[in-house]
Amino acid sequence: MGISELNFDWNFLQWVVMAVVGIYTWLIGRQSASAQELMDLRTRIVRLEEQIAQVPTQQQVASMMSKLSSAEAHMSGLNEKFDVVSRRLESINNFLLQNK
């Protein structure tokens, strides 16, 4: 078997090279898509961490609830005092209207 007996097919070589280039392009495309997805996930995680940092803790929520309960009791007491003042003003008004 000599060199003259080898039949070299350029079409087959072209097909092999194109297949290798296609596979390489596909692999690179997958890696860049994965990198983009990874970057998107990192961005979302950073945004979530920023939002979670602003959320009050359980202790802060409990403290806020106790303060709200205290404010509600205080408002209820003020409401009772205003009712007493309103009744006194009504009686003063009635007295003044009757004794003109």
C-alpha distances in whole Angstrom, upper triangle without the diagonal:
4,7,8,6,8,11,14,17,20,23,21,21,25,26,25,26,30,30,30,32,34,34,35,38,39,39,41,44,44,45,47,49,50,51,53,55,55,57,59,60,61,63,65,66,67,70,70,71,74,75,76,77,80,81,84,84,85,88,89,89,92,94,94,95,98,99,99,101,103,103,104,107,108,108,110,113,113,113,116,118,117,119,122,122,122,125,127,127,127,131,132,131,133,136,136,136,139,141,141
4,5,5,7,11,13,17,19,22,21,21,24,25,24,26,29,29,29,32,34,34,35,37,39,39,41,43,44,45,47,49,50,51,53,55,55,57,59,60,61,63,65,65,67,69,70,71,73,75,76,77,80,81,84,84,86,88,89,89,92,94,94,95,98,99,99,101,103,103,104,107,108,108,110,113,113,113,116,118,117,119,122,122,122,125,127,126,127,131,131,131,133,136,136,136,139,141,141
4,5,6,9,10,14,16,19,19,18,21,23,22,23,26,27,27,29,31,32,32,35,37,37,38,41,42,43,44,46,47,48,50,52,53,54,56,58,59,61,62,63,65,67,68,69,71,73,73,75,77,79,82,82,84,86,87,87,90,92,91,93,96,97,96,99,101,101,102,105,106,106,108,110,111,111,114,116,115,117,120,120,120,122,125,124,125,128,129,128,130,133,133,133,136,138,138
4,6,8,10,14,16,19,19,18,21,23,23,24,27,28,28,30,32,33,34,36,38,39,40,42,44,44,46,48,49,50,52,54,55,56,58,59,60,62,64,65,67,69,70,71,73,75,75,77,79,80,84,84,86,89,89,89,92,94,93,95,98,99,98,101,103,103,104,107,108,108,109,112,112,113,116,117,117,118,121,121,121,124,126,125,126,130,130,130,132,135,134,134,137,139,139
4,6,9,13,16,18,17,18,21,22,22,24,26,27,27,30,32,32,33,36,37,38,39,41,43,44,46,47,48,50,52,53,54,56,58,59,60,62,63,64,66,68,69,70,72,74,75,76,79,80,83,83,85,88,88,88,91,93,93,94,97,98,97,100,102,102,103,106,107,107,108,111,111,112,115,116,116,117,120,121,120,123,125,125,125,129,130,129,131,134,134,134,137,139,139
4,6,10,12,15,14,14,17,19,18,20,23,23,23,26,28,28,29,32,33,34,36,38,39,40,42,43,45,46,48,49,50,52,54,55,56,58,60,61,62,64,65,66,68,70,71,72,75,76,79,79,81,84,84,84,87,89,89,90,93,94,94,96,98,98,99,102,103,103,105,108,108,108,111,113,112,114,117,117,117,119,122,121,122,125,126,125,127,130,130,130,133,135,135
4,6,10,12,11,12,15,16,16,18,21,21,22,24,26,27,28,30,32,33,34,36,38,39,40,42,43,45,46,48,49,51,52,54,55,57,58,60,61,63,64,65,67,69,70,71,74,75,78,78,80,83,83,83,86,88,88,89,92,93,92,95,97,97,98,101,102,101,103,106,106,106,109,111,111,112,115,115,115,118,120,119,120,123,124,123,125,128,128,128,131,133,133
4,6,9,9,9,11,13,13,15,17,18,19,21,23,24,25,27,28,30,31,33,34,36,37,39,40,41,43,45,46,47,49,50,52,53,55,56,58,60,61,62,64,66,67,68,71,72,75,75,77,80,80,80,83,85,85,86,89,90,89,92,94,94,94,98,99,98,100,103,103,103,106,108,107,109,112,112,112,115,117,116,117,120,121,120,122,125,125,125,128,130,130
4,5,6,7,9,10,11,13,15,16,17,19,20,22,23,25,26,28,29,31,32,34,35,37,38,40,41,42,44,45,47,48,50,51,53,54,56,58,59,60,62,64,65,66,69,70,73,73,75,78,78,78,81,83,83,84,87,88,87,90,92,92,92,95,97,96,98,101,101,101,104,106,105,106,110,110,109,112,114,113,114,118,118,117,120,122,122,122,125,127,127
4,5,5,6,9,10,11,12,14,15,16,18,20,21,22,24,26,27,28,30,32,33,34,36,37,39,40,42,43,45,46,48,49,51,52,54,55,57,58,60,61,63,64,66,68,71,72,74,77,76,76,79,81,81,82,85,86,85,88,90,90,90,93,95,94,96,99,99,99,102,103,103,104,107,107,107,110,112,111,112,115,116,115,117,120,120,120,123,125,124
4,5,5,6,9,10,11,12,14,15,16,18,20,21,22,24,26,27,29,30,31,33,35,36,37,39,40,42,43,45,46,48,49,51,52,54,55,57,58,60,61,63,65,66,69,70,72,75,75,75,78,80,79,80,83,84,83,86,88,88,88,91,93,92,94,97,97,96,100,101,100,102,105,105,105,107,110,109,110,113,114,113,115,118,118,117,120,122,122
4,5,5,6,9,10,11,12,14,15,17,18,20,21,23,24,26,27,29,30,31,33,35,36,37,39,41,42,43,45,47,48,49,51,53,54,55,57,59,60,61,64,65,68,68,70,73,73,73,76,78,77,79,82,82,82,84,87,86,87,90,91,91,93,96,96,95,99,100,100,101,104,104,104,107,109,108,109,112,113,112,114,117,117,117,120,122,122
4,5,5,6,9,10,11,12,14,15,17,18,20,21,23,24,26,27,29,30,32,33,35,36,38,39,41,42,43,45,47,48,49,51,53,54,56,57,58,60,62,63,67,67,69,72,72,72,75,77,76,78,81,81,81,83,86,85,86,89,90,90,92,95,95,95,98,99,99,100,103,104,103,106,108,107,108,112,112,111,114,116,116,116,119,121,121
4,6,5,6,9,10,11,12,14,15,16,18,20,21,22,24,26,27,28,30,31,33,34,36,37,39,40,42,43,45,46,48,49,51,52,54,55,57,58,60,62,65,66,68,71,70,70,73,75,75,76,79,80,79,82,84,84,84,87,88,88,90,93,93,93,96,97,97,98,101,101,101,104,106,105,106,109,110,109,111,114,114,114,117,119,118
4,6,5,6,9,10,10,12,14,15,16,18,20,21,23,24,26,27,29,30,31,33,34,36,37,39,40,42,43,45,46,48,49,51,53,54,55,57,59,60,63,64,66,69,69,69,72,73,73,74,77,78,77,80,82,82,82,85,87,86,88,91,91,91,94,96,95,96,99,100,99,102,104,103,104,107,108,107,109,112,112,112,115,117,117
4,5,5,6,9,10,11,12,14,15,17,18,20,21,23,24,26,27,29,30,32,33,35,36,38,39,41,42,43,45,47,48,49,51,53,54,55,58,59,62,62,64,67,67,67,70,72,72,73,76,77,76,79,81,81,81,84,86,85,87,90,90,90,93,95,94,96,99,99,99,101,104,103,104,107,108,107,109,112,112,112,115,117,117
4,5,5,6,9,10,11,12,14,15,16,18,20,21,22,24,26,27,28,30,31,33,35,36,37,39,41,42,43,45,47,48,50,51,52,54,56,57,61,61,63,66,66,66,69,71,70,72,75,75,75,78,80,79,80,83,84,84,86,89,89,89,92,94,93,94,98,98,97,100,102,102,102,106,107,106,108,111,110,110,113,116,115
4,5,5,6,9,10,10,12,14,15,16,18,20,21,22,24,25,27,28,30,31,33,34,36,37,39,40,42,43,45,46,48,49,51,52,54,55,59,60,62,65,64,64,67,69,68,70,73,73,73,75,78,77,78,81,82,82,84,87,86,86,90,91,90,92,95,95,95,98,100,99,100,103,104,103,105,108,108,108,111,113,113
4,5,5,6,9,10,10,12,14,15,17,18,20,21,23,24,26,27,28,30,31,33,35,36,37,39,41,42,43,45,47,48,49,51,53,54,57,58,60,63,63,63,66,68,67,68,71,72,71,74,76,76,76,80,81,80,82,85,85,85,88,90,89,91,94,94,94,96,99,98,99,102,103,102,104,107,107,107,110,112,112
4,5,5,6,9,10,11,12,14,15,17,18,20,21,23,24,26,27,29,30,32,33,35,36,37,39,41,42,43,45,47,48,49,52,53,56,56,58,61,61,61,64,66,66,67,70,71,70,73,75,75,76,79,80,80,81,84,84,84,88,89,89,90,93,93,93,96,98,97,98,102,102,102,104,107,107,107,110,112,111
4,6,5,6,9,10,11,12,14,15,16,18,20,21,22,24,26,27,28,30,31,33,35,36,37,39,40,42,43,45,46,48,50,51,55,55,57,60,60,60,63,65,64,66,69,69,69,72,74,73,74,77,78,78,80,83,83,83,86,87,87,88,92,92,91,94,96,95,96,100,100,100,102,105,104,104,107,109,109
4,5,5,6,9,10,10,12,14,15,16,18,20,21,22,24,26,27,28,30,31,33,34,36,37,39,40,42,43,45,46,49,50,53,54,56,59,59,58,61,63,63,64,67,68,67,70,72,72,72,75,76,76,78,81,81,81,84,85,85,86,89,89,89,92,94,93,94,97,98,97,100,102,102,102,105,107,107
4,5,5,6,9,10,11,12,14,15,17,18,20,21,22,24,26,27,29,30,32,33,35,36,37,39,41,42,43,45,47,48,51,52,54,57,57,57,60,62,61,62,65,66,66,68,70,70,71,74,75,75,76,79,79,80,83,84,84,85,88,89,88,91,93,93,93,97,98,97,99,102,102,102,105,107,107
4,5,5,6,9,10,11,12,14,15,17,18,20,21,23,24,26,27,29,30,32,33,35,36,37,39,41,42,43,46,47,50,51,53,56,56,56,59,60,60,61,64,65,65,67,69,69,70,73,74,74,76,79,79,79,82,83,83,85,88,88,87,90,92,92,93,96,97,96,98,101,101,101,104,106,106
4,5,5,6,9,10,11,12,14,15,16,18,20,21,22,24,26,27,29,30,31,33,35,36,38,39,40,42,44,45,49,49,52,55,54,54,57,59,58,60,63,63,63,66,68,67,68,71,72,72,74,77,77,77,80,81,81,82,85,86,85,88,90,89,90,94,94,94,96,99,98,98,101,103,103
4,6,5,6,9,10,11,12,14,15,16,18,20,21,22,24,26,27,28,30,32,33,34,36,38,39,41,43,44,47,48,50,53,52,52,55,57,56,58,61,62,61,63,66,66,66,69,70,70,72,75,75,75,78,80,79,80,84,84,83,86,88,88,89,92,93,92,94,97,97,97,100,102,102
4,5,5,6,9,10,11,12,14,15,16,18,20,21,22,24,26,27,29,30,31,33,35,36,37,39,41,42,45,46,48,51,51,51,54,56,55,56,59,60,60,62,65,64,65,68,69,69,71,74,74,74,77,79,78,80,83,83,83,86,88,87,88,91,92,92,94,96,96,97,100,102,101
4,5,5,6,9,10,10,12,14,15,16,18,20,21,23,24,26,27,29,30,31,33,35,36,37,40,41,44,45,47,50,50,50,53,55,54,56,59,59,59,61,64,63,64,67,68,68,70,73,73,73,76,78,77,79,82,82,82,84,87,86,87,90,91,90,92,95,95,95,98,100,100
4,5,5,6,8,10,11,12,14,15,16,18,20,21,23,24,26,27,29,30,32,33,34,36,38,39,43,44,46,49,48,48,51,53,52,54,57,57,57,60,62,61,62,65,66,66,68,71,71,71,74,75,75,76,79,80,79,82,84,83,84,88,88,88,90,93,93,93,96,98,97
4,6,5,6,9,10,10,12,14,15,16,18,20,21,22,24,26,27,28,30,32,32,34,37,37,41,41,43,46,46,46,49,51,50,52,55,55,55,57,60,60,60,63,64,64,66,69,69,69,72,74,73,75,78,78,78,81,83,82,83,86,87,86,89,91,91,91,94,96,96
4,5,5,6,9,10,10,12,14,15,16,18,20,21,22,24,26,27,29,30,31,33,35,36,40,40,42,45,45,45,48,50,49,51,54,54,54,57,59,59,59,62,64,63,65,68,68,68,71,73,73,74,77,77,77,80,82,82,83,86,87,86,88,91,91,91,94,96,96
4,5,5,6,9,10,10,12,14,15,16,18,20,21,23,24,26,27,29,30,31,34,35,39,39,42,44,44,44,47,49,48,50,53,53,53,56,58,57,58,61,62,62,64,67,67,67,70,71,71,73,76,76,75,78,80,80,81,84,85,84,86,89,89,89,92,94,94
4,5,5,6,8,10,11,12,14,15,17,18,20,21,23,24,26,27,28,30,32,33,37,38,40,43,42,42,45,47,46,48,51,51,51,53,56,55,56,59,60,60,62,65,64,65,68,69,69,70,73,74,73,76,78,78,79,82,83,82,84,87,87,87,90,92,92
4,5,5,6,9,10,10,12,14,15,16,18,20,21,22,24,26,27,28,31,32,35,35,38,40,40,40,43,45,45,46,49,50,49,52,54,54,55,58,59,58,60,63,63,64,67,68,68,69,72,73,72,75,77,77,78,81,82,81,84,86,86,86,89,91,91
4,5,5,6,9,10,10,12,14,15,16,18,20,21,23,24,25,27,29,31,34,35,37,40,39,40,43,44,44,45,48,49,49,51,53,53,54,57,58,58,60,62,62,63,66,67,67,69,72,72,72,75,77,76,77,80,81,81,83,85,85,86,89,90,90
4,5,5,6,9,10,11,12,14,15,17,18,20,21,23,24,26,28,29,33,34,36,39,38,38,42,43,42,44,47,47,47,50,52,51,52,55,56,56,58,61,61,61,64,65,65,67,70,70,69,72,74,74,75,78,79,78,80,83,83,83,86,88,88
4,5,5,6,9,10,11,12,14,15,16,18,20,21,22,24,26,27,31,32,34,37,36,36,39,41,40,42,45,45,45,47,50,49,50,53,54,54,56,59,59,59,62,63,63,65,68,68,68,70,73,72,73,76,77,76,79,81,81,81,84,86,86
4,5,5,6,9,10,10,12,14,15,16,18,20,21,22,25,26,29,30,32,35,35,35,38,39,39,40,43,44,44,46,49,48,49,52,53,53,55,58,58,58,61,63,63,64,67,67,67,70,72,72,73,76,77,76,79,81,81,82,84,86,86
4,5,5,6,9,10,11,12,14,15,17,19,20,21,23,25,28,29,32,34,34,34,37,39,38,40,43,43,43,46,48,47,48,51,52,52,54,57,57,57,60,62,61,63,66,66,66,69,71,70,71,75,75,75,77,80,79,80,83,85,85
4,5,5,6,9,10,11,12,14,16,17,18,20,22,23,27,28,30,33,32,32,36,37,36,38,41,41,41,44,46,45,46,49,50,50,52,54,54,55,58,59,59,60,63,63,63,66,68,68,69,72,73,72,74,77,77,77,80,82,82
4,5,5,6,9,10,10,12,14,15,16,18,20,21,25,25,28,31,30,30,33,35,34,36,39,39,39,42,44,43,44,47,48,48,50,53,53,53,56,58,58,59,62,62,62,65,67,67,68,71,72,71,74,76,76,77,79,81,81
4,5,5,6,9,10,10,12,14,15,16,19,20,24,24,27,29,29,29,33,34,33,35,38,38,38,41,43,43,44,47,48,48,50,52,52,53,56,57,57,59,62,62,62,65,67,66,68,71,71,71,74,76,76,76,79,81,81
4,5,5,6,9,10,11,13,14,16,17,19,23,24,27,29,28,29,32,33,32,34,37,37,37,40,42,41,42,46,46,46,48,51,51,51,54,56,55,57,60,60,60,63,65,64,65,68,69,69,71,74,73,74,77,79,79
4,5,5,6,9,10,11,12,14,16,17,21,22,24,27,26,26,30,31,30,32,35,35,35,37,39,39,40,43,44,44,46,48,48,49,52,53,53,55,57,58,58,60,62,62,63,66,67,66,69,71,71,72,75,76,77
4,5,5,6,9,10,10,12,15,15,19,20,22,25,24,24,28,29,28,30,33,34,34,36,38,38,39,42,43,43,45,48,48,48,51,53,52,54,57,57,57,60,62,62,63,66,67,67,69,71,71,72,75,77,77
4,5,5,6,9,10,11,13,15,18,19,22,24,23,24,28,28,28,30,33,33,33,36,38,37,39,42,42,42,45,47,47,48,51,52,52,54,56,56,57,60,61,61,62,65,66,66,68,70,70,71,74,76,76
4,5,5,6,9,10,11,13,17,18,21,24,22,23,26,27,26,28,31,31,31,34,36,35,36,39,40,40,42,44,44,45,48,49,49,51,54,54,54,57,58,58,59,62,63,63,65,67,67,68,71,73,73
4,5,5,6,8,10,11,14,16,18,21,20,20,23,25,24,26,29,29,29,31,34,33,34,37,38,38,40,43,43,43,46,48,47,49,52,52,52,55,57,57,58,61,62,62,64,66,66,67,70,72,72
4,5,5,6,9,10,13,14,17,19,19,19,22,24,23,25,28,28,28,31,33,33,34,37,38,38,40,42,43,43,46,48,48,50,52,52,53,56,57,57,59,61,62,62,64,67,67,68,70,72,72
4,6,5,7,9,13,14,18,20,18,19,22,23,22,24,27,27,27,30,32,31,33,36,36,36,39,41,41,42,45,46,46,48,50,50,51,54,55,55,56,59,60,60,62,64,64,65,68,70,70
4,5,5,7,11,13,16,18,16,17,20,21,20,22,25,25,25,27,29,29,30,33,34,34,36,38,38,39,42,43,43,45,48,48,48,51,53,52,54,57,57,57,59,62,62,63,65,67,67
4,5,5,8,10,13,15,14,14,18,19,18,20,23,23,23,26,28,28,29,32,33,33,35,37,38,39,41,43,43,45,47,48,48,51,53,52,54,57,57,57,60,62,62,63,66,67,68
4,6,8,9,13,14,13,14,18,18,18,20,23,23,23,26,27,27,29,32,32,33,35,37,37,38,41,42,42,45,47,47,48,51,52,52,54,56,57,57,60,62,62,63,66,67,67
4,6,9,13,14,12,13,16,16,15,18,21,20,20,24,25,24,26,29,29,30,32,34,34,35,38,39,39,41,44,44,44,47,49,49,50,53,53,54,56,58,58,59,62,63,64
4,7,9,12,10,10,13,14,13,15,18,18,18,21,23,23,24,27,28,28,30,32,33,34,36,38,38,40,42,43,43,46,47,47,49,52,52,53,55,57,57,58,61,62,63
4,7,8,6,6,10,10,10,12,15,15,15,18,20,20,21,24,25,25,28,30,30,31,34,35,35,37,40,40,41,44,45,45,47,49,50,51,53,55,55,56,59,60,61
4,5,5,6,9,10,11,12,14,15,16,18,20,21,22,25,26,27,29,30,31,33,35,36,37,39,41,42,43,45,47,47,49,51,52,52,55,57,57,58,61,62,63
4,5,5,6,9,10,11,12,14,15,17,18,20,21,23,24,25,27,29,30,31,33,35,36,37,39,40,41,44,45,46,47,50,51,52,54,55,56,57,60,61,62
4,5,5,6,9,10,11,12,14,15,17,18,20,21,23,24,26,27,29,30,32,33,35,36,38,39,40,42,44,45,46,48,49,50,52,54,55,56,59,60,61
4,5,5,6,9,10,10,12,14,15,16,18,20,21,22,24,26,27,28,30,31,32,34,36,37,38,41,42,42,44,46,47,48,50,52,53,54,56,58,59
4,5,5,6,9,10,10,12,14,15,16,18,20,21,22,24,25,26,29,30,31,33,35,36,37,39,41,41,43,45,46,47,49,51,51,52,55,56,57
4,5,5,6,9,10,11,12,14,15,17,18,20,21,23,24,26,27,29,30,32,34,35,36,38,39,40,42,44,45,46,48,50,51,52,54,56,57
4,5,5,6,9,10,11,12,14,15,17,18,20,21,23,24,26,27,28,30,32,33,34,36,38,39,40,42,43,44,46,48,49,50,52,54,55
4,5,5,6,9,10,10,12,14,15,16,18,20,21,22,24,26,26,28,30,31,32,34,36,37,38,40,41,42,44,46,47,48,50,52,53
4,5,5,6,9,10,10,12,14,15,16,18,20,21,23,24,25,27,29,30,31,33,35,36,37,39,40,41,43,45,46,47,49,51,52
4,5,5,6,9,10,11,12,14,15,17,18,20,21,23,24,26,28,29,30,32,33,35,36,38,39,40,42,44,45,46,48,50,51
4,5,5,6,9,10,10,12,14,15,16,18,20,21,22,24,26,27,28,30,32,32,34,36,37,38,40,42,43,44,46,48,49
4,5,5,6,9,10,10,12,14,15,16,18,20,21,22,24,25,26,29,30,31,32,35,36,36,38,40,41,42,44,46,47
4,5,5,6,9,10,11,12,14,15,17,19,20,21,23,24,25,27,29,30,32,33,35,36,38,39,41,42,44,45,47
4,5,5,6,9,10,11,12,14,16,17,18,20,22,23,24,26,27,29,30,32,33,34,36,38,39,40,42,44,45
4,5,5,6,9,10,10,12,14,15,16,18,20,21,22,24,26,26,28,30,31,32,34,36,37,38,40,42,43
4,5,5,6,9,10,10,13,14,15,17,19,20,21,23,25,25,27,29,30,31,33,35,36,37,39,41,42
4,5,5,6,9,10,11,13,14,15,17,19,20,21,23,24,26,28,29,30,32,33,35,36,38,39,41
4,5,5,6,9,10,11,12,14,16,17,18,20,21,22,24,26,27,28,30,32,33,34,36,37,39
4,5,5,6,9,10,10,12,14,15,16,18,20,21,22,24,25,26,28,30,31,32,34,36,37
4,5,5,6,9,10,11,13,14,15,17,19,20,21,23,25,26,27,29,30,31,33,35,36
4,5,5,6,9,10,11,13,14,16,17,18,20,22,23,24,26,27,29,30,32,33,35
4,5,5,6,9,10,10,12,14,15,16,18,20,21,22,24,26,27,28,30,31,33
4,5,5,6,9,10,10,12,14,15,16,18,20,21,22,24,25,27,28,30,32
4,5,5,6,9,10,11,13,14,15,17,19,20,21,23,24,26,27,29,31
4,5,5,6,9,10,11,12,14,15,17,18,20,21,22,24,26,27,29
4,5,5,6,9,10,10,12,14,15,16,18,20,21,22,24,25,27
4,5,5,6,9,10,10,12,14,15,16,18,20,21,22,24,26
4,5,5,6,9,10,11,12,14,15,17,18,20,21,23,25
4,5,5,6,9,10,10,12,14,15,16,18,20,21,23
4,5,5,6,9,10,10,12,14,15,16,18,20,21
4,5,5,6,9,10,10,12,14,15,16,18,20
4,5,5,6,8,10,10,12,14,15,16,18
4,5,5,6,9,10,10,12,14,15,17
4,5,5,6,8,10,10,12,14,16
4,5,5,6,9,10,10,12,14
4,5,5,6,9,10,11,12
4,5,5,6,9,10,11
4,5,5,6,9,10
4,5,5,6,9
4,6,5,6
4,6,6
4,6
4
